[in-house]
Every structure is written in structure tokens, then in C-alpha cells.
Amino acid sequence: MKKIIIGILLLLIIISGFIFSMKFNKKDNYKITFWSIQLKPIYEKQLNKIIADFEKENPPYKINWIDIPIQEAQKRTLASILSSTPPDLINLNPDFSVLLAQRNALQFFNEDDTKQYNQNLVNKLKYNNKIYALPFYATSSVTIYNKEIYDKCLNKKFIKSYDELFKISSELKTCSNIAPFASSINENDTLAKILNKYDVYSFDNKKDKEQTEKIFSGFDKMYKNNELPKDILASNHREIIEKYMSGQTLIIVAGSNFINMIKQNAPDIYNKSALSSQLTGSNNKFDVSLMNLIIPKKAKHKELALKFALKLTNKQNQLELAKITNVLPANKEALEDEYFKKCSPDLYEQSRCISAKQLDNLIEFDFDERNKKAINEAINKTLEEILLDKNSSNFNIKNKVETLSNQVKNLQK
């Protein structure tokens, strides 16, 4: 009898465990996982409201939101993509997202999925003419300059292009005894984006090489004449901002988020400053930094992930994101809002209107996605060698550009 009772108890335990497992698995089936990059704490309240609304509209599904530090995003995403249970929706940058698209690890989107977005941003998220991500939000740098010194030295409108910068830098330096311009030109893709503004995307023709020689020669002349800070090759973007705040340079190109930093830490410089559109090149186009949303091919809830992504980026939610964080919305209706059309004279406000307008005229192409990091490094190293060469000449620059051209061709094969 005792054995029978024990057997019945064991059977009941097994059945209970099975039922619990079924319930747990069923509950897990209704969980949609969303990974973002450092949206907490600034956007936490609003995003939780969006999640609550979505869950109310789509019972019994629940959003499992996980916010990841930016330094861990790529490593954790790659590990999750390689697993059999990746998140359903992931916030990433295009450079890494396109690598996943090349590995056929992402769900592609159709044109109907992207109707609510600025199409210039959507065009930045294509691989082999397929849309591999949805735009989430953007930033587009503006030019910040010391208007008091600029107007004192030059009786002319503020410059619009790098060509004009090369022409006036000597006069500005002689007048002010301050480096006219500072940029983290050999950091990441800064220099590549400048070349893109001159329609240089591959170095596969004579015109591309000549344009590159002209740009490299312009920076070389400025560097040799102390019209760029001597430590510019070792300066990152934040250090460039610090140079401007301490009066070591007159002109920088930076994101609008740095304007408040200048106002708080260098009010005297801030009060002498003015803004202009981002410095451009021969095609008069602007560059942009973009964050996007991807759906892994192995995601369990693709349709609902898309539905949540579209809600996350509708007009209302994009406007609120922009107002809280000062980024630019990807939603085209949000960009048409008065908030991006009418800005007060305050520099922080002005930057919003200038940046938003730039999204209508973006660089259409850039260097090959497959080896973009290696291409950027080759471009940056070439300019560095030119600037550090005490005997650089037009002939030497031409030879270095030719070598760079061959390097990039091999990387683009």
C-alpha cells in the first residue's frame, strides 16, 4: 500500500510539473523581446507608456524591454543572432546591421513597411536594393563658430564648404593667431564622409583621385601652417569640443547635443558663437548619423515586432522622443511638425531646425558596406601619413592617393 501511495504521489508530481511547464511555455510564447541601446533613464517613462499601450492593443502579448549599454550592443547582438532564440526587435546602428544583412541573418522589409519614414533615411538602410532595417532616429551635425572673431577678421558671410575653409584659413589664422578649424578627421568615418561630399565613393576613376588629392592637400596645407591644432590626429570628438570651449579653435562641426555643453562649461565662448549648416562639398549634400531597428530572421514574433516598431516610430512617439532627447525623428510627418520649422534664436533651438532641414539633402552613397571599417582606416591612415610627412608635395600626395586607391579597390572586390 505504501509503495502504491508513493507511486501515486510521484505521478502527481510529474503531471503537475508537466502542466506547470506547459503553462510556462505558453506564457513564454506571448513574450516579445525588444533590445534598445541606452534609452534609459531619459526615455524610460515614455517608452514604458508605449509598451503599455501596445500590450493593451495586443493581448495577451507582453513586451520584454531590455536596455543595453552601447559598448555591449554588438557583442551581445551577434551572440543572440547566432542562437536559436534572438530578440524580436533590436535597436542598432547601420554599420553593424548591414553586416548581419550580408550574412542573411535579418528579415527584410518591403516598401509599404517604410511609408511613414523620411525616404532619404530609408535609402541609407538598403543592401542589394533590399531594406534591411527601419530608421529609428537620426542626428545631423551643424557648424559652430566663434562669430565675434570671424566677423572681426573677415568681412564676409560665413563659409559653407571645405573648399571655402581651405581658402580663408590662412587669413583667419594671421588675424586671430588661433587655429581656424578643428575636427577629429581621422576618427571613424569623419574623413570618409567629407570625401562623400565630393562624390568620392570608390577611387575608381581619375576624378575621384583628383578630388581626394585636393581635399588631402587642403588639410595638409592647413596642418603645415598651424591652421589645425598640432595634436589633431590624436584628438577625439569630445576633445575637439574642449578645444573650442577653451578658445583654441574657431570653427568645429558637431552634434547639437554638444551645444548645451558649451553653454554650461564655457558661457563666454557660447555668447560669442553662432551656428551654420554642416560644412559640405561640391555636391552640397550633408551627412547623417542614424540608429535603426532590425528584426532577426530567427525571431519568433516577426509580425508583432514590426507592429511594435511602427508604433514606436509613429508621428506622436517620434515627436516626444525628439523633444526629450533632441535627436531627429525618422518619421516624415514628425519632421514636418512646427517644432522643426520654427526655432527661437537660442543656439540649441536653432540647431534643431538646421539639422532637420539637412535631412532633405543627404549624401546618397558612401563606401562599400562589406569592408567599411577597413576602408575608413585606410583613408585615415593615408591622410595621417601625408600630414606627418615633413616633405609632402603634390607629387607625394598623388602617389599616396594612388596607393590608397589600390587598397580600397582590393577591399571592395
Number of C-alpha atoms within 10 A of each C-alpha: 6 7 8 9 10 11 12 12 12 12 12 12 12 12 12 12 12 12 12 12 12 12 12 11 11 11 13 12 14 15 17 21 19 21 21 18 18 17 17 14 8 12 14 13 10 14 17 13 11 16 18 14 12 19 15 12 10 13 9 11 17 19 18 13 16 15 16 18 12 13 10 10 20 16 10 11 22 14 10 15 19 12 11 10 12 21 27 25 24 24 25 23 21 24 16 14 23 22 17 19 23 14 8 13 20 22 16 19 17 10 10 7 14 17 12 16 23 19 18 16 26 19 16 21 22 18 17 8 8 14 22 29 29 28 28 24 20 20 24 26 25 24 20 26 24 21 19 14 16 21 12 12 15 13 8 9 8 17 16 16 16 18 16 14 20 19 13 13 21 18 14 22 21 13 14 15 14 18 26 28 24 25 25 21 22 22 17 16 19 16 20 23 23 20 24 25 25 20 22 22 17 19 22 13 10 10 13 19 19 15 17 26 21 15 20 23 21 17 20 24 18 23 19 15 14 17 25 24 20 15 9 17 18 11 19 15 17 12 15 23 25 16 19 23 20 14 14 19 26 25 24 25 23 20 19 25 16 14 20 14 15 20 17 10 13 16 14 14 19 22 14 13 21 19 22 18 22 25 23 23 20 14 13 15 20 25 23 16 13 21 20 21 25 30 29 27 17 19 21 20 19 18 12 16 24 19 14 21 21 20 17 18 23 19 22 13 19 24 23 15 22 20 13 12 12 18 22 25 28 31 26 18 16 24 23 13 12 10 16 22 14 12 16 10 10 9 19 18 17 20 29 26 20 22 25 20 17 19 23 14 13 20 21 15 14 18 21 16 16 16 16 20 14 13 24 21 16 19 22 20 14 18 26 16 13 21 22 13 14 9 8 16 14 12 10 14 23 18 13 16 23 17 13 20 21 14 16 24 14 11 15 15 8
